[in-house]
Amino acid sequence: MRQWSRAAQSAGLSIGFVPTMGALHAGHAHLLGTSVDHNDRTVLSIFVNPTQFNQSADYATYPRTWDPDIDLARSLGVDAVFAPPVEEMYPGNGSTRVVPGPIASILEGVHRPGHFEGVATIVVKLLNAVRPDRAYFGLKDFQQVAVVRSVVQDLDVPVEIVALDTVRDDDGLALSSRNTRLSPDDRAAARVIHRALSAGMHTHAQGSRDAAHIRGAVAAELSAEPRCRVEYIEVADSRTLAPVSRISSPSVLLVAAWFADVRLIDNVQLPS
Ligand code: AMP
């Protein structure tokens, strides 16, 4: 991988990089298409990273769809796919880990212990392999973008992080590889997440700056759906992700919820 990148770079070509766990959908395609537009070369990585899964069942059942992924990459003009085997990325289990700062201990960090340590470690390893000029991430995983930005800044990794908006299905559900694991009834029920976030945005747009009030509007929608088990509803500062009680700076409204054994996350931004 590094040889390929070196050859491209010594020919003066810029490299864009989109790290994924495969099971590609239109959200990934948005990142890839943007990278293809912005860079001379685009690298896609497909690696279901075991160190970021805090539940082994989630890792075992994570969808893997190699052939359609490669077809999509080809159709979008991706130049290289980096899909290393687990033993190659973590020989002998690999003992060094990248431990991100406090931004990784809140929200997802509380509910998925070790998750961001796994994400930070694999992102640094992939960036070291690919050596891109730019790397593209989706704001669907809002906290992940913040964690990656802080790791790259703190460790002086020479890459520009580009964050792109969430791509949604027609009914508003944020696209996610895990959506394919929802039963038809749960897929229909999962629309409630976007409805609930919209209710929160609406409350904010009507002038409320009280986070508890906004969270209440979200909770009311979610609790109307019996198939939905809420894990958290939070309003946080967009930059630090610290929870806020009053919105006075750009903020983000985040939700994590379960439908049977599938955990979904989503968020919307609330301007101050
Ligand atoms: P994943 O394969 O789920 O690890 O995601 C790979 C990248 O795609 C991450 O940067 C995600 O944030 C991004 N991504 C996943 N779903 C979406 C979506 N619906 N819209 C935009 N980006 C997404």
Residues whose N, C-alpha, C, O or C-beta is under 5 A from the ligand:
A	BS01	AMP	P19 T20 M21 G22 G27 H28 Y136 F137 G138 L139 K140 D141 L164 D165 T166 V167 A174 L175 S176
